[in-house]
Amino acid sequence: MKKLLIFALAALCSTAQATILRVSNRTNSGAPYSSISDAIRAAEEGDTIMVDGSNTSYGDITITNRVVLIGPGYLLNENGAIAEGSPSAILGTVSSNYNQAAGSIIMGFDIKDMVNLSQPNMVVTRCRLATDLRIATSASNCVVHQNYFVGGRVMCLSTSSTSWAPNAQITNNIFTRRSDDYGVIYRFSDSHIAYNTMVGTTTNINYGQETYLTGCTVENNIFFRINNISGNSYSNNLVLAEGIGEVFADATTDKAVKEISEGRAEEFAGKGAFAGNDPYVISGIPAGPYINDIEMPTSVEKGQTLRVNIKLGVQQ
C-alpha cells in the first residue's frame, strides 16, 4: 500500500495552505458554488473541493487542473452510516482531459457513468462506480483503491497488443460484475493488483477475473476465476469454486459483502478487500466523526458574528 500512502501524504502536504471550496446544488445551502465545474474553474492548483450530498446529480465533470474532489460517501442511509440526512454526491461522466489535471484525487462519490483518466498519478478512491473506469496508456501510476464497482471494470482502452496502462495500483476494491467476455481488470502492465474481492452470481465468463496483463503482481485477491497468465507474478489468491462463489449472491451492499467475509474469516484470512494494511472502508467514509452538513450565511456585515451550524455523523 506504499504508493497510496505516498499519494495521500503528498495531497495533505500540497493542500495544507490550499483553499477549500464548497459545492452544493441543494436549495438555500449557502454554498458559494452550486456547480462542481464552476468550482474546478475557480480552483487553484492543489485546492480541495468539498461536495455536499444531494438528491440531484451534479452531472458530468471534466477535471482541468490538479484538485482534490471529496464527496460524502455512498450508501450512507442503507449502511446505517447516518440515521437521516443527505444522500451521496452523484456524478455522471468524470473525465480528465488536460495535462494540468495530473495528480488529482477523486474521493467519496457515487458515479453513475464512465470515469476516463488520461493523465498520470490520478487517484480514484472510496467511490461507488456503476460502469467502467478507463485508464489511457498515457495515464501511468494511477491508483484505484477502496472502490465499490456495482457493474463496471477497470480497464485500459488501448487496442495495442503490447502497450497498456503502466504502473497502476488496483487494490482493496469490490467488484460485483462477472458476466463478461473479459475480466474485470485488464490491459495493464507492471501494475499491482491486490486485495480485491470479486462477487456476483453469473458464470458466463470466457476469461478469468483479470486478463491481458504483463509484468503485474497479482496477490491476495478473492477471485471467482483466474487466468495465471504467463509473465506475471501470482501469490496467495483465493479462487472460489462454482457454488462456493454464490456465498455473495445476496450481497446488495458493500456492508453485506463485509459481513459475509467476516463470516468466512478463516477461509478469507489475508485476502480480499477487507484485508491488508489499508482495507476497504464501508460507504467510502473513514471511521469516526465526519461532517454531514454545514449551514452558513453567504456573507455577514463587518463586525457581526459569522454563525456556522455543523451536523456531524459517526461511522462505526
C-alpha positions in Angstrom: 0.0 0.0 0.0 3.0 2.3 -0.1 2.0 4.1 -3.3 -1.4 5.2 -2.0 0.1 6.3 1.3 2.6 8.4 -0.6 -0.1 10.0 -2.7 -2.2 10.7 0.4 0.8 12.3 2.1 1.5 14.4 -1.0 -2.1 15.5 -1.1 -2.0 16.6 2.5 1.2 18.5 2.1 0.1 20.2 -1.1 -3.3 21.2 0.3 -2.1 22.4 3.8 -2.1 26.0 2.5 -4.6 25.4 -0.2 -8.2 26.8 -0.4 -11.2 24.7 0.3 -14.2 25.4 -2.0 -17.6 24.1 -1.0 -20.2 23.0 -3.6 -23.9 22.2 -3.1 -26.7 22.2 -5.5 -29.4 22.0 -2.8 -31.7 24.9 -2.5 -30.6 27.5 0.1 -27.5 25.6 1.0 -25.4 28.8 1.4 -22.5 27.2 -0.5 -20.6 29.6 -2.8 -20.8 27.1 -5.7 -23.7 25.0 -7.0 -21.7 23.5 -9.8 -18.6 21.4 -9.5 -17.4 22.5 -12.9 -17.6 26.2 -11.7 -15.6 25.3 -8.6 -13.0 23.5 -10.7 -12.6 26.5 -12.9 -12.2 28.8 -9.8 -9.8 26.5 -8.1 -6.0 27.0 -7.9 -3.7 24.0 -8.3 -3.9 21.7 -5.3 -7.2 23.2 -3.9 -9.8 20.9 -2.3 -13.4 20.9 -3.4 -15.9 19.6 -0.9 -19.2 18.5 -2.4 -22.4 18.1 -0.4 -24.7 15.1 -0.8 -27.8 15.8 -2.9 -30.8 14.1 -4.5 -29.9 15.9 -7.7 -27.0 14.7 -9.8 -24.1 17.2 -10.3 -23.8 15.9 -13.9 -20.7 15.3 -16.0 -17.5 16.9 -14.9 -14.1 17.4 -16.6 -11.1 18.0 -14.4 -8.9 20.7 -15.9 -6.4 21.3 -13.1 -4.9 19.4 -10.2 -7.6 19.3 -7.4 -8.8 17.1 -4.6 -12.5 16.3 -5.1 -14.2 15.0 -1.9 -17.8 13.8 -1.6 -19.6 12.5 1.5 -19.5 8.8 0.5 -22.3 6.5 -0.7 -25.0 4.1 0.6 -24.9 6.2 3.7 -28.5 5.5 4.8 -28.5 1.9 3.5 -25.4 1.0 5.6 -26.6 3.0 8.7 -23.7 5.4 8.4 -26.3 8.2 9.0 -29.8 7.8 10.5 -31.1 10.5 8.3 -29.8 13.4 6.2 -28.2 14.0 2.9 -27.6 11.2 0.3 -24.5 10.7 -1.7 -23.0 13.2 -4.2 -23.9 11.8 -7.6 -21.8 12.4 -10.7 -22.3 11.4 -14.4 -19.2 11.0 -16.5 -15.9 12.0 -14.9 -13.0 12.9 -17.3 -9.5 14.3 -17.1 -8.5 15.6 -20.5 -6.0 18.3 -19.5 -2.3 17.8 -18.6 -2.8 20.1 -15.6 -5.2 17.6 -14.1 -2.4 15.1 -13.4 -2.3 14.1 -9.7 -5.9 14.9 -9.0 -7.8 12.8 -6.3 -11.5 11.8 -6.7 -12.9 10.5 -3.4 -16.3 9.7 -1.9 -18.7 10.0 -4.9 -21.5 7.9 -6.4 -20.5 7.8 -10.1 -23.2 6.7 -12.5 -21.3 6.8 -15.8 -17.8 6.3 -17.1 -14.6 7.6 -15.5 -12.0 8.4 -18.1 -8.4 9.1 -16.9 -5.9 10.4 -19.4 -3.2 11.9 -17.0 -0.7 10.2 -14.8 -0.8 9.9 -11.0 -4.6 10.2 -10.8 -6.3 8.6 -7.7 -9.9 7.3 -7.6 -10.7 6.1 -4.1 -13.7 5.3 -1.9 -16.2 5.8 -4.8 -19.2 3.8 -5.9 -19.0 3.2 -9.7 -21.8 1.9 -11.8 -19.8 1.4 -15.1 -16.2 1.3 -16.3 -13.2 3.1 -15.1 -11.0 3.6 -18.2 -7.3 4.5 -18.0 -5.3 5.6 -21.0 -1.8 4.3 -21.8 -0.7 7.9 -21.1 -2.0 7.7 -17.5 0.8 5.9 -15.7 0.9 5.4 -11.9 -2.8 5.7 -11.4 -4.3 4.5 -8.1 -7.7 2.7 -7.9 -8.3 1.9 -4.3 -11.2 1.0 -2.0 -13.9 1.4 -4.6 -17.2 -0.4 -5.0 -17.9 -1.4 -8.6 -21.5 -2.4 -9.0 -21.3 -3.2 -12.7 -18.1 -2.0 -14.2 -14.5 -2.8 -14.8 -11.0 -1.2 -14.5 -9.6 -1.3 -18.0 -7.1 0.3 -20.4 -8.7 1.4 -23.7 -5.6 0.6 -25.7 -6.2 -1.5 -28.8 -2.5 -2.4 -29.0 -1.5 -6.0 -28.2 1.6 -4.8 -26.2 1.1 -1.2 -25.0 -1.2 -1.0 -21.9 -1.7 1.3 -18.9 1.5 1.0 -16.8 2.3 1.0 -13.1 -1.2 1.1 -11.8 -2.3 0.2 -8.3 -5.6 -1.6 -8.2 -6.2 -2.6 -4.6 -8.9 -3.3 -2.0 -11.8 -2.9 -4.4 -15.1 -4.8 -4.5 -16.3 -5.9 -8.0 -19.8 -7.3 -8.5 -19.6 -7.9 -12.2 -18.7 -11.3 -13.6 -20.9 -11.8 -16.7 -18.5 -10.6 -19.3 -16.2 -11.8 -22.1 -13.3 -10.1 -20.4 -12.1 -9.9 -16.9 -12.9 -7.0 -14.6 -9.3 -5.9 -14.6 -7.5 -6.0 -17.9 -4.8 -4.4 -20.2 -2.3 -3.4 -17.5 1.5 -3.6 -17.4 3.9 -3.6 -14.4 1.0 -3.0 -12.1 0.0 -4.1 -8.6 -3.4 -5.9 -8.3 -4.0 -6.9 -4.8 -6.7 -7.4 -2.0 -9.6 -7.2 -4.4 -12.9 -9.1 -3.9 -14.9 -10.3 -6.8 -18.6 -11.1 -6.1 -21.7 -11.9 -8.2 -23.8 -14.8 -9.3 -23.5 -15.3 -13.0 -21.0 -17.6 -14.6 -20.8 -16.9 -18.3 -17.1 -15.9 -18.4 -14.7 -16.7 -21.2 -11.7 -15.3 -19.3 -10.6 -15.0 -15.7 -11.2 -12.1 -13.5 -8.1 -10.5 -14.8 -6.8 -10.8 -18.4 -4.3 -9.2 -20.8 -1.7 -8.4 -18.1 2.1 -8.3 -18.3 4.7 -7.8 -15.6 2.0 -7.5 -13.0 1.9 -8.6 -9.4 -1.4 -10.3 -8.6 -1.8 -11.3 -5.0 -4.1 -11.6 -2.0 -7.3 -11.4 -4.2 -10.5 -13.3 -3.9 -11.4 -14.3 -7.5 -14.1 -16.4 -9.0 -11.8 -17.5 -11.8 -8.2 -16.7 -12.5 -6.0 -17.0 -15.6 -2.5 -17.2 -14.2 -1.2 -15.6 -17.4 2.5 -16.1 -18.0 4.7 -13.1 -17.5 3.0 -12.1 -14.2 3.6 -13.0 -10.5 0.7 -14.7 -8.7 0.6 -15.5 -5.0 -1.9 -16.1 -2.2 -5.0 -15.6 -4.3 -8.2 -17.5 -3.4 -10.2 -18.9 -6.3 -13.8 -19.6 -5.3 -15.1 -22.8 -6.9 -18.5 -23.0 -8.6 -21.2 -22.9 -5.9 -18.9 -21.6 -3.2 -18.8 -18.3 -5.1 -22.6 -17.9 -4.6 -22.0 -17.1 -0.9 -22.1 -13.4 -2.1 -25.4 -13.9 -4.1 -27.5 -11.9 -1.6 -24.9 -9.1 -1.0 -26.5 -6.0 -2.4 -24.3 -3.5 -0.4 -20.7 -3.3 0.5 -21.6 -3.7 4.1 -23.3 -7.1 3.2 -20.0 -8.2 1.5 -18.1 -7.3 4.6 -20.5 -9.3 6.9 -20.3 -12.3 4.6 -16.5 -12.0 4.5 -16.3 -11.8 8.3 -18.4 -15.0 8.5 -15.8 -16.8 6.4 -12.8 -15.1 8.2 -10.7 -18.3 8.4 -11.1 -19.0 4.7 -10.6 -15.4 3.6 -7.8 -14.5 6.0 -5.3 -12.2 4.4 -7.2 -11.9 1.2 -9.8 -9.7 -0.4 -10.9 -6.1 0.0 -11.1 -6.1 3.8 -7.6 -7.4 4.3 -4.2 -5.7 4.1 -2.8 -2.6 5.7 -5.4 -0.2 4.2 -8.7 -2.2 3.9 -11.9 -1.2 2.2 -14.0 1.3 4.1 -17.8 0.9 4.2 -19.7 3.7 2.4 -16.4 5.3 1.4 -16.0 7.4 4.6 -13.5 7.0 7.4 -14.3 5.6 10.8 -15.1 8.2 13.5 -16.9 11.5 13.2 -17.4 13.3 9.9 -19.2 16.4 8.7 -22.6 15.5 7.3 -23.9 19.0 6.6 -22.8 22.7 7.0 -25.1 25.6 7.2 -23.7 29.1 7.0 -24.7 32.5 5.5 -23.1 33.6 2.3 -22.0 36.9 3.9 -22.2 39.0 7.1 -21.8 42.6 7.9 -18.5 43.8 9.1 -18.2 43.4 12.9 -21.0 40.8 13.0 -20.6 37.2 14.1 -20.5 34.5 11.4 -22.7 31.7 12.6 -21.9 28.2 11.2 -24.0 25.1 12.1 -22.2 21.8 11.6 -24.1 18.5 11.6 -21.8 15.6 12.5 -22.2 11.9 11.8 -20.3 8.9 13.1 -19.2 5.9 11.1 -18.8 2.8 13.3 
